[in-house]
Amino acid sequence: MLNFLFKEVKLFLFKVNVMKYLLDIILLILTLPISVVVIPIISIAILILDSQPIFYTQYRVGLNGKEFKLYKFRTMAEASDESIHEDHYKNLSSNKNIQPSLSPDDPIRIENDDRITNIGIFLRKTSLDELPNIINVLLGQMSFVGPRPLVKYESDLYGNYLQSRNSIKPGITGLAQIQGRLDLSLQERLYWDLKYVEKKSFIYDLEIIIKTIISVLSRRGAN
């Protein structure tokens, strides 16, 4: 009996993964023609209004904890020191046990960063800074929908919840992002990420994609 149930669960998960893969292919076909036009326009705008480099790359934690190089448009000053961000995270979370919660007693939130450039503010508000993530989807490192990929020092804060959170590919958008994106505390983000892992399906992904478009157009939660 247990063997039968194990096979049924395994088959169900296989079907979910296949449908998720097919959705990524469909979305790539739909978005690539737009990206081919929009990415050069944004690149020229960054060059004119700011400077080089156009893109920002950073190693993030992906499926099963494997790190990969994430591609984004650069939105911060070129001379920005990443250690400032890391130290800020560590100071905020020092001696704190981060648990998934929609109403944490001591919410940990990351404030706006004054290192963001003028065009970077626009790109973040419209979420266009994430457009180069499509390269990571093409490389099979990310999906369109899933928990956002974190840098290792952020990921490590989630302790015992890491295995579950990293059991699927990270996404360009996710359940946490349609709740309020950067407005959420770390505890709230973890809650929604784990909820997505639990409920993921083809229809659920479609629902998140539609709500993401609405959220971006209304600029709700973008900081």
KEKE-304090 format. One record per residue: residue number from 1; residue in three letters; chain; y, x negated, z negated of N, C-alpha, C in turn. Coordinates in Angstrom, 1 decimal, decimal comma, padded with zeros to 4 digits, m for minus. Each point is the difference from the previous one (the first is absolute). Example, Ala and Ser with C-alpha at 12.3 -4.5 7.8 and 13.67 -1.06 7.14 Angstrom:
<nodes>
1|ALA|A|m005,7|m013,2|m007,8|001,2|000,9|000,0|001,2|m000,9|000,0 .
2|SER|A|001,1|000,4|000,7|001,1|m000,9|000,0|001,1|000,8|m000,8 .
</nodes>
This chain:
<nodes>
1|MET|A|m001,2|m000,8|000,0|001,2|000,8|000,0|001,3|m000,9|000,0 .
2|LEU|A|000,0|m001,0|m000,9|001,1|m000,9|m000,1|000,2|m000,7|001,3 .
3|ASN|A|m001,1|m000,4|000,6|000,0|m000,8|001,3|000,6|000,9|001,1 .
4|PHE|A|m000,3|001,3|000,0|000,5|000,9|001,0|001,5|000,2|m000,2 .
5|LEU|A|000,5|000,1|m001,3|001,4|000,2|m000,2|000,8|m001,2|000,4 .
6|PHE|A|m000,6|m001,2|m000,3|000,6|m001,3|000,4|000,2|m000,1|001,5 .
7|LYS|A|m001,0|000,4|000,7|000,1|000,0|001,5|001,0|001,0|000,5 .
8|GLU|A|000,1|001,2|m000,6|001,0|001,0|000,4|001,4|m000,5|m000,3 .
9|VAL|A|000,2|m000,6|m001,1|001,3|m000,6|m000,4|000,4|m001,1|001,0 .
10|LYS|A|m001,0|m000,8|000,3|000,3|m001,1|000,9|000,3|000,5|001,4 .
11|LEU|A|m000,7|001,0|000,5|000,3|000,6|001,3|001,4|000,7|000,0 .
12|PHE|A|000,3|000,6|m001,1|001,4|000,7|m000,1|001,1|m001,1|000,1 .
13|LEU|A|m000,2|m001,1|m000,7|001,0|m001,0|000,0|000,1|m000,7|001,4 .
14|PHE|A|m001,1|m000,1|000,6|000,0|m000,6|001,4|000,8|000,9|000,9 .
15|LYS|A|m000,3|001,3|m000,1|000,8|001,0|000,9|001,5|m000,1|m000,3 .
16|VAL|A|000,3|000,0|m001,2|001,5|m000,1|m000,4|000,6|m001,3|000,6 .
17|ASN|A|m000,7|m001,1|m000,1|000,5|m001,3|000,5|000,2|000,1|001,5 .
18|VAL|A|m001,0|000,6|000,7|000,0|000,1|001,5|001,2|000,9|000,4 .
19|MET|A|000,2|001,1|m000,7|001,1|000,9|000,3|001,4|m000,7|m000,2 .
20|LYS|A|000,0|m000,8|m001,1|001,2|m000,7|m000,3|000,3|m001,0|001,1 .
21|TYR|A|m001,0|m000,7|000,4|000,1|m001,0|001,1|000,5|000,7|001,3 .
22|LEU|A|m000,5|001,1|000,3|000,4|000,8|001,2|001,4|000,4|m000,1 .
23|LEU|A|000,4|000,4|m001,2|001,4|000,5|m000,2|001,0|m001,2|000,2 .
24|ASP|A|m000,4|m001,2|m000,4|000,8|m001,2|000,2|000,1|m000,3|001,5 .
25|ILE|A|m001,1|000,1|000,7|000,1|m000,2|001,5|000,9|001,0|000,6 .
26|ILE|A|m000,1|001,3|m000,3|000,9|001,0|000,6|001,5|m000,3|m000,3 .
27|LEU|A|000,2|m000,3|m001,3|001,4|m000,3|m000,4|000,6|m001,3|000,7 .
28|LEU|A|m000,9|m001,0|000,2|000,4|m001,2|000,7|000,4|000,3|001,4 .
29|ILE|A|m000,8|000,9|000,7|000,3|000,4|001,4|001,3|000,7|000,0 .
30|LEU|A|000,3|000,8|m001,0|001,2|000,8|000,0|001,3|m000,8|m000,3 .
31|THR|A|m000,2|m001,0|m000,9|001,2|m000,7|m000,5|000,3|m001,3|000,7 .
32|LEU|A|m001,0|m000,6|000,6|000,2|m001,3|000,7|001,1|000,1|001,1 .
33|PRO|A|000,0|001,0|000,8|001,1|000,1|001,0|001,4|000,0|m000,6 .
34|ILE|A|000,1|000,8|m001,1|001,3|000,1|m000,7|000,3|m001,4|m000,6 .
35|SER|A|m001,0|m000,6|m000,6|000,3|m001,3|m000,7|000,4|m001,1|001,0 .
36|VAL|A|m000,5|000,0|001,2|000,4|m000,9|001,0|001,4|000,0|000,3 .
37|VAL|A|000,6|001,2|m000,1|001,4|000,2|000,2|000,9|m000,2|m001,2 .
38|VAL|A|m000,5|000,5|m001,1|000,8|000,0|m001,3|000,1|m001,4|m000,6 .
39|ILE|A|m001,1|m000,7|000,0|m000,1|m001,4|m000,7|001,0|m000,9|000,7 .
40|PRO|A|000,1|m000,2|001,3|001,0|m000,9|000,6|001,4|000,4|m000,4 .
41|ILE|A|000,3|001,4|000,0|001,4|000,4|m000,3|000,3|m000,4|m001,5 .
42|ILE|A|m000,9|000,2|m000,9|000,3|m000,4|m001,4|000,1|m001,5|m000,1 .
43|SER|A|m000,8|m000,7|000,7|000,0|m001,5|000,0|001,4|m000,5|000,4 .
44|ILE|A|000,5|000,6|001,1|001,3|m000,4|000,5|001,1|000,3|m001,0 .
45|ALA|A|m000,1|001,2|m000,7|001,0|000,4|m001,0|000,0|m001,0|m001,1 .
46|ILE|A|m001,2|m000,4|m000,5|m000,1|m001,0|m001,1|000,7|m001,3|000,4 .
47|LEU|A|m000,3|m000,4|001,2|000,6|m001,3|000,5|001,5|000,1|000,0 .
48|ILE|A|000,6|001,1|000,5|001,4|000,2|000,2|000,7|000,2|m001,4 .
49|LEU|A|m000,6|000,9|m000,8|000,7|000,3|m001,3|m000,4|m000,9|m001,1 .
50|ASP|A|m001,1|m000,8|000,1|m000,3|m000,9|m001,1|m000,3|m001,4|000,7 .
51|SER|A|m001,3|m000,3|000,1|m000,4|m001,3|000,6|m001,5|m000,1|000,1 .
52|GLN|A|m000,5|m001,1|000,3|m001,4|m000,2|000,0|m000,5|m000,4|m001,4 .
53|PRO|A|m001,3|000,2|m000,3|m001,0|000,6|000,8|000,0|001,5|000,0 .
54|ILE|A|m000,6|000,6|001,1|000,0|001,4|000,2|m001,1|000,6|m000,9 .
55|PHE|A|m001,1|m000,6|000,0|m001,2|000,5|m000,8|m000,2|m000,7|m001,3 .
56|TYR|A|m000,6|000,8|m000,9|m000,3|m000,6|m001,3|m001,5|000,2|m000,2 .
57|THR|A|m000,7|m001,1|m000,4|m001,4|000,0|m000,2|m000,3|m000,4|m001,4 .
58|GLN|A|m001,0|000,7|m000,6|m000,4|m000,3|m001,4|m001,5|000,4|m000,1 .
59|TYR|A|m000,7|m000,8|m000,8|m001,4|000,3|m000,3|m000,1|001,2|m001,0 .
60|ARG|A|m000,8|000,9|000,4|m000,2|001,2|m000,8|m001,5|000,2|m000,3 .
61|VAL|A|m000,4|000,7|m001,0|m001,4|000,3|m000,4|m000,5|001,2|000,8 .
62|GLY|A|m001,1|m000,2|000,7|m000,5|001,1|000,9|m001,4|000,5|m000,5 .
63|LEU|A|m000,8|000,4|001,0|m001,3|000,6|m000,3|m000,8|m001,0|m000,8 .
64|ASN|A|m000,6|000,5|m001,1|m000,9|m000,8|m000,9|000,7|m001,2|m000,5 .
65|GLY|A|001,3|000,1|m000,2|000,7|m001,2|m000,6|000,3|m001,1|000,9 .
66|LYS|A|m000,3|000,1|001,3|000,2|m001,1|001,0|001,5|000,0|000,4 .
67|GLU|A|000,6|m001,2|m000,1|001,4|m000,1|000,4|000,2|m000,1|001,5 .
68|PHE|A|001,1|000,5|000,5|000,3|m000,1|001,4|001,5|m000,1|000,2 .
69|LYS|A|000,5|m000,5|001,1|001,4|m000,2|000,3|000,6|001,3|000,5 .
70|LEU|A|000,9|000,6|m000,8|000,7|001,2|000,4|001,3|m000,3|000,8 .
71|TYR|A|000,2|000,9|001,0|001,2|m000,2|000,9|001,0|001,2|m000,3 .
72|LYS|A|001,3|m000,4|m000,2|001,0|001,0|m000,2|001,3|m000,6|000,7 .
73|PHE|A|001,0|000,9|000,1|001,3|m000,5|000,4|000,7|m000,6|m001,3 .
74|ARG|A|000,7|m001,1|000,2|000,6|m000,6|m001,2|001,2|000,9|m000,4 .
75|THR|A|000,1|000,3|m001,3|001,0|000,8|m000,5|000,8|m000,6|m001,1 .
76|MET|A|m000,4|m001,2|m000,4|000,7|m000,8|m001,0|000,7|m001,2|000,5 .
77|ALA|A|000,9|m000,6|m000,7|000,7|m001,2|000,4|m001,1|m001,1|000,2 .
78|GLU|A|000,2|m000,8|001,0|m000,9|m001,0|000,4|m000,4|m001,0|m001,2 .
79|ALA|A|001,0|m000,3|m000,8|m000,2|m001,0|m001,1|m000,6|000,7|m001,2 .
80|SER|A|m000,4|001,2|000,0|m000,5|000,7|m001,2|m001,2|m000,7|m000,5 .
81|ASP|A|m000,1|m000,1|m001,3|m001,1|m000,7|m000,7|m001,0|001,0|m000,5 .
82|GLU|A|m001,2|000,0|000,5|m001,0|001,0|m000,3|m000,4|m000,1|m001,5 .
83|SER|A|000,2|m001,2|m000,6|m000,4|m000,1|m001,4|000,9|000,8|m000,9 .
84|ILE|A|001,2|000,4|000,4|000,9|000,9|m000,7|m000,7|001,4|m000,2 .
85|HIS|A|m000,5|000,4|001,1|m000,7|001,3|000,0|m001,2|000,0|m000,8 .
86|GLU|A|m000,8|m001,1|000,1|m001,2|m000,2|m000,8|000,3|000,0|m001,5 .
87|ASP|A|001,0|m000,8|m000,4|000,4|m000,1|m001,4|000,5|001,4|m000,5 .
88|HIS|A|000,7|000,7|000,8|000,5|001,3|m000,4|m001,2|001,0|m000,3 .
89|TYR|A|m001,0|000,0|000,9|m001,2|000,8|m000,2|m000,7|m000,4|m001,3 .
90|LYS|A|m000,1|m001,3|m000,2|m000,8|m000,4|m001,2|000,8|000,3|m001,3 .
91|ASN|A|001,3|m000,1|000,0|000,8|000,3|m001,1|000,0|001,5|m000,4 .
92|LEU|A|000,0|000,9|001,1|m000,1|001,4|m000,2|m001,3|000,5|m000,6 .
93|SER|A|m001,1|m000,7|000,4|m001,3|000,4|m000,4|m000,6|m000,8|m001,1 .
94|SER|A|000,8|m000,9|m000,6|m000,5|m000,9|m001,0|m000,6|000,8|m001,2 .
95|ASN|A|m001,3|m000,3|m000,3|m000,7|000,6|m001,2|m000,2|001,5|000,2 .
96|LYS|A|000,0|000,5|001,3|m000,2|001,4|000,2|m001,3|000,2|000,8 .
97|ASN|A|m000,7|001,0|m000,4|m001,2|000,4|000,7|000,3|001,2|000,9 .
98|ILE|A|000,0|m000,3|001,3|000,3|001,0|001,0|m001,1|001,0|000,3 .
99|GLN|A|000,2|001,2|m000,4|m001,0|001,1|000,2|000,6|001,0|001,0 .
100|PRO|A|m000,9|000,6|000,8|000,5|001,1|001,0|000,5|001,2|m000,8 .
101|SER|A|001,2|000,4|000,3|000,6|001,1|m000,8|001,2|000,5|000,8 .
102|LEU|A|000,2|001,4|000,0|001,1|000,6|000,6|001,2|000,1|m001,0 .
103|SER|A|m000,3|m000,2|m001,3|001,1|000,0|m001,0|m000,2|m001,1|m001,0 .
104|PRO|A|000,1|m001,3|000,4|m000,3|m001,1|m000,9|001,1|m000,1|m001,1 .
105|ASP|A|m000,5|m000,4|m001,2|000,9|m000,2|m001,1|001,1|m001,1|000,2 .
106|ASP|A|m000,4|m001,0|000,7|000,9|m001,1|000,3|m000,1|m000,4|001,5 .
107|PRO|A|000,6|000,8|000,9|m000,1|m000,2|001,4|000,6|m001,3|000,4 .
108|ILE|A|m000,7|m000,7|000,9|000,5|m001,2|000,6|000,5|000,2|001,4 .
109|ARG|A|001,3|m000,2|000,2|000,6|000,3|001,3|000,7|m001,3|000,5 .
110|ILE|A|000,0|m000,2|001,3|000,7|m001,2|000,5|001,4|000,5|000,6 .
111|GLU|A|001,1|m000,5|m000,5|001,3|000,4|000,4|000,3|m000,5|001,4 .
112|ASN|A|001,1|000,5|000,5|000,5|m000,5|001,3|000,3|m001,5|m000,1 .
113|ASP|A|m000,3|m000,7|001,1|000,2|m001,4|000,1|001,3|m000,4|000,7 .
114|ASP|A|000,9|m000,7|m000,6|001,3|m000,3|000,6|m000,1|m001,1|001,1 .
115|ARG|A|m001,3|m000,5|000,3|m000,2|m001,0|001,0|m000,2|000,7|001,4 .
116|ILE|A|000,0|001,3|000,0|m000,3|000,7|001,3|001,3|000,0|000,9 .
117|THR|A|m000,2|m000,3|001,3|001,1|m000,1|000,9|000,5|001,4|000,4 .
118|ASN|A|001,1|000,0|000,7|000,6|001,3|000,4|m001,0|000,8|000,9 .
119|ILE|A|m000,5|m000,7|001,0|m000,9|000,6|000,9|m001,3|000,3|m000,7 .
120|GLY|A|m000,3|m000,8|m000,9|m001,3|000,2|m000,8|000,1|001,3|m000,8 .
121|ILE|A|001,2|000,4|m000,5|000,1|001,2|m000,7|m000,3|001,2|000,9 .
122|PHE|A|000,5|m000,1|001,3|m000,3|001,1|001,0|m001,5|000,0|000,3 .
123|LEU|A|m000,6|m001,2|000,2|m001,4|000,0|000,4|m000,9|000,5|m001,1 .
124|ARG|A|000,4|m000,3|m001,3|m000,8|000,5|m001,1|000,1|001,6|m000,2 .
125|LYS|A|001,3|000,4|000,2|000,2|001,5|m000,1|m000,7|000,8|001,0 .
126|THR|A|m000,2|m000,6|001,2|m000,7|000,7|001,1|m001,5|m000,4|000,1 .
127|SER|A|m000,4|m000,9|m000,9|m001,4|m000,6|000,0|m000,3|m000,7|001,3 .
128|LEU|A|001,0|m000,4|000,8|m000,3|m000,7|001,2|m000,4|m001,5|m000,3 .
129|ASP|A|000,3|m000,5|m001,2|m000,4|m001,3|m000,3|m001,5|m000,2|000,0 .
130|GLU|A|m000,7|001,1|m000,1|m001,5|000,0|m000,1|m000,6|000,1|001,4 .
131|LEU|A|000,8|000,2|001,1|m000,5|000,2|001,3|m001,0|m001,1|000,5 .
132|PRO|A|000,4|m001,3|m000,3|m001,0|m001,1|000,4|m001,3|000,0|m000,7 .
133|ASN|A|m000,2|000,9|m001,0|m001,3|000,2|m000,6|m001,0|000,4|001,0 .
134|ILE|A|000,4|000,6|001,1|m000,9|000,4|001,1|m000,8|m001,2|000,5 .
135|ILE|A|000,6|m001,2|m000,1|m000,8|m001,2|000,4|m001,2|m000,2|m000,9 .
136|ASN|A|000,2|000,3|m001,3|m001,1|m000,1|m000,9|m001,1|001,0|000,2 .
137|VAL|A|000,4|001,2|000,5|m000,9|001,1|000,3|m000,8|m000,5|001,2 .
138|LEU|A|000,7|m000,5|001,0|m000,7|m000,6|001,2|m001,0|m001,0|m000,3 .
139|LEU|A|000,3|m000,8|m001,0|m000,9|m001,1|m000,4|m001,1|000,5|m001,0 .
140|GLY|A|000,0|001,3|m000,3|m001,1|000,5|m000,8|000,2|m000,3|m001,5 .
141|GLN|A|001,2|m000,4|m000,4|000,2|m000,4|m001,4|000,6|001,2|m000,8 .
142|MET|A|000,6|001,0|000,7|000,6|001,1|m000,6|m000,4|001,3|000,7 .
143|SER|A|000,3|001,1|m000,6|m000,2|001,3|000,6|001,4|000,7|000,0 .
144|PHE|A|000,2|001,1|000,7|001,2|000,7|000,0|000,2|000,6|m001,4 .
145|VAL|A|m001,0|000,5|m000,6|000,1|000,6|m001,3|m000,9|m000,7|m001,0 .
146|GLY|A|000,6|m000,2|m001,2|m000,8|m000,7|m001,1|001,0|m000,5|m001,0 .
147|PRO|A|m000,4|m000,5|m001,1|000,9|m000,6|m001,0|000,8|m001,2|000,6 .
148|ARG|A|001,2|m000,1|m000,3|000,8|m001,1|000,6|m000,5|m001,3|m000,5 .
149|PRO|A|m000,1|m001,0|000,9|m000,5|m001,3|m000,4|001,0|m000,7|m000,9 .
150|LEU|A|m000,5|m000,6|m001,1|000,8|m000,7|m001,0|m000,2|m001,5|000,1 .
151|VAL|A|001,1|m000,7|m000,5|m000,2|m001,5|m000,1|m000,9|m000,2|m001,2 .
152|LYS|A|m000,6|m001,2|m000,2|m001,1|m000,2|m001,0|000,5|000,3|m001,4 .
153|TYR|A|001,3|m000,5|m000,3|000,4|000,1|m001,4|000,3|001,5|m000,3 .
154|GLU|A|000,3|000,8|001,0|000,2|001,5|m000,3|m001,4|000,6|m000,2 .
155|SER|A|m000,9|m000,4|001,0|m001,4|000,6|000,0|m000,7|m000,3|m001,4 .
156|ASP|A|000,2|m001,2|m000,5|m000,7|m000,4|m001,2|000,4|000,8|m001,2 .
157|LEU|A|001,2|000,6|000,1|000,5|000,9|m001,2|m000,9|001,2|m000,2 .
158|TYR|A|m000,8|000,4|001,1|m000,8|001,2|m000,1|m001,4|m000,2|m000,6 .
159|GLY|A|m000,3|m001,2|m000,4|m001,2|m000,3|m000,7|m001,2|000,6|000,4 .
160|ASN|A|m000,6|000,9|m000,9|m001,3|000,6|000,3|000,0|001,0|001,1 .
161|TYR|A|001,2|000,4|000,5|000,1|001,0|001,1|000,0|m000,7|001,3 .
162|LEU|A|000,0|m001,3|000,1|000,1|m000,7|001,2|m001,1|000,3|001,0 .
163|GLN|A|m001,2|000,0|m000,5|m001,2|000,1|000,8|000,0|001,4|000,8 .
164|SER|A|000,4|001,0|m000,8|000,1|001,3|000,7|001,1|000,1|001,0 .
165|ARG|A|001,2|m000,5|m000,4|001,2|000,0|000,9|m000,3|m000,8|001,3 .
166|ASN|A|m000,7|m001,1|m000,2|m000,2|m000,9|001,2|m001,3|000,3|000,7 .
167|SER|A|m000,6|001,1|m000,3|m001,3|000,4|000,7|000,2|000,5|001,4 .
168|ILE|A|001,3|000,3|000,4|000,3|000,4|001,3|001,1|m000,8|000,5 .
169|LYS|A|000,3|000,0|001,4|001,0|m000,7|000,6|001,4|000,5|m000,5 .
170|PRO|A|000,9|m001,0|m000,2|001,4|000,5|m000,4|000,6|000,7|001,2 .
171|GLY|A|001,1|000,8|m000,2|000,6|000,7|001,1|001,4|m000,2|000,2 .
172|ILE|A|000,5|000,4|001,1|001,5|000,0|000,3|000,7|001,0|m000,9 .
173|THR|A|m000,7|001,2|m000,2|000,5|001,0|m000,9|m001,2|000,5|m000,8 .
174|GLY|A|000,4|000,7|m001,0|m001,1|000,5|m000,9|000,4|001,2|m000,8 .
175|LEU|A|m000,9|000,4|m000,9|000,3|001,2|m000,8|001,1|m000,3|m001,0 .
176|ALA|A|000,1|m001,2|m000,5|001,1|m000,4|m000,9|001,4|000,1|000,7 .
177|GLN|A|000,0|m000,4|001,3|001,3|m000,1|000,7|000,6|001,4|000,3 .
178|ILE|A|m000,9|001,0|000,2|000,6|001,3|000,2|000,4|000,7|m001,2 .
179|GLN|A|m000,3|m000,6|m001,2|000,5|000,6|m001,3|001,4|m000,4|m000,3 .
180|GLY|A|000,5|m001,1|000,6|001,3|m000,5|m000,4|000,2|m001,5|000,4 .
181|ARG|A|m001,1|m000,6|000,5|000,1|m001,4|000,4|000,5|m000,9|m001,1 .
182|LEU|A|001,1|m000,7|000,2|000,5|m001,0|m001,0|000,5|000,6|m001,3 .
183|ASP|A|000,2|001,4|000,0|000,4|000,6|m001,2|m001,0|000,0|m001,1 .
184|LEU|A|m001,3|m000,2|000,3|m001,1|000,1|m000,9|m000,1|m001,2|m000,9 .
185|SER|A|m000,5|000,2|m001,2|m000,4|m001,2|m000,9|m001,3|m000,5|000,5 .
186|LEU|A|m000,3|m001,2|m000,5|m001,3|m000,6|000,3|m001,2|000,8|m000,4 .
187|GLN|A|000,2|000,7|m001,2|m001,1|000,8|m000,5|m000,2|001,2|000,9 .
188|GLU|A|001,1|000,6|000,5|m000,1|001,2|000,9|m000,6|m000,4|001,4 .
189|ARG|A|000,4|m001,2|000,5|m000,6|m000,4|001,3|m001,5|m000,2|m000,2 .
190|LEU|A|m000,4|m000,6|m001,1|m001,4|m000,2|m000,2|m000,8|001,3|m000,1 .
191|TYR|A|000,6|001,0|m000,6|m000,6|001,3|m000,1|m000,2|000,6|001,4 .
192|TRP|A|001,0|000,0|000,8|m000,2|000,6|001,4|m000,9|m000,9|000,9 .
193|ASP|A|000,0|m001,3|m000,2|m000,9|m000,8|000,8|m001,4|000,3|m000,3 .
194|LEU|A|m000,3|000,1|m001,3|m001,4|000,3|m000,4|m000,4|001,4|000,4 .
195|LYS|A|001,0|000,9|000,0|m000,3|001,4|000,4|m000,3|000,0|001,5 .
196|TYR|A|000,6|m000,8|000,8|m000,3|m000,1|001,4|m001,4|m000,5|000,3 .
197|VAL|A|m000,3|m001,1|m000,7|m001,3|m000,6|000,1|m001,1|001,1|m000,3 .
198|GLU|A|000,2|000,8|m000,9|m000,9|001,1|m000,4|m000,1|001,1|001,0 .
199|LYS|A|001,1|000,3|000,6|000,0|001,2|000,9|000,1|m000,3|001,5 .
200|LYS|A|000,0|m001,2|000,4|000,3|m000,4|001,4|m000,9|000,8|001,0 .
201|SER|A|000,6|000,4|001,1|m000,7|000,7|001,0|000,9|000,0|001,3 .
202|PHE|A|m000,6|000,4|001,1|000,8|000,0|001,2|001,1|001,0|m000,1 .
203|ILE|A|m000,2|001,2|m000,5|001,0|001,0|m000,1|001,1|m000,4|m001,0 .
204|TYR|A|m000,4|m000,7|m001,1|000,9|m000,5|m001,0|000,9|m001,0|000,5 .
205|ASP|A|m000,5|m000,9|000,9|000,8|m001,0|000,6|001,0|000,6|001,0 .
206|LEU|A|m000,4|001,1|000,7|000,9|000,7|000,9|001,2|000,6|m000,8 .
207|GLU|A|m000,4|000,6|m001,1|001,0|000,6|m000,9|001,0|m001,0|m000,5 .
208|ILE|A|m000,5|m001,2|m000,4|000,9|m001,0|m000,5|000,9|m000,6|001,1 .
209|ILE|A|m000,5|m000,1|001,2|000,8|m000,5|001,2|001,1|001,0|000,2 .
210|ILE|A|m000,2|001,3|000,0|001,0|001,0|000,3|001,0|000,0|m001,1 .
211|LYS|A|m000,4|m000,1|m001,3|000,9|000,0|m001,1|000,8|m001,3|000,0 .
212|THR|A|m000,5|m001,1|000,5|000,7|m001,3|000,0|001,2|000,2|001,0 .
213|ILE|A|m000,3|000,6|001,2|001,0|000,2|001,0|001,2|000,8|m000,6 .
214|ILE|A|m000,4|001,1|m000,7|001,0|000,8|m000,6|000,8|m000,7|m001,1 .
215|SER|A|m000,7|m000,8|m000,8|000,7|m000,8|m001,0|000,9|m001,0|000,5 .
216|VAL|A|m000,4|m000,7|001,1|000,8|m001,0|000,6|001,3|000,6|000,6 .
217|LEU|A|m000,2|001,1|000,7|001,1|000,7|000,7|001,0|000,5|m001,1 .
218|SER|A|m000,5|000,4|m001,1|000,9|000,5|m001,1|000,5|m001,2|m000,9 .
219|ARG|A|m000,6|m001,2|000,3|000,4|m001,2|m000,8|m000,3|000,2|m001,5 .
220|ARG|A|m000,9|000,8|m000,3|m000,3|000,3|m001,5|m000,8|m001,2|m000,6 .
221|GLY|A|000,6|m000,6|m001,0|m000,7|m001,0|m000,7|000,2|m001,4|000,5 .
222|ALA|A|000,7|m000,1|001,2|000,1|m001,4|000,6|001,2|m000,7|m000,8 .
223|ASN|A|m000,3|m001,2|m000,4|000,9|m000,8|m000,7|000,2|m001,4|000,7 .
</nodes>
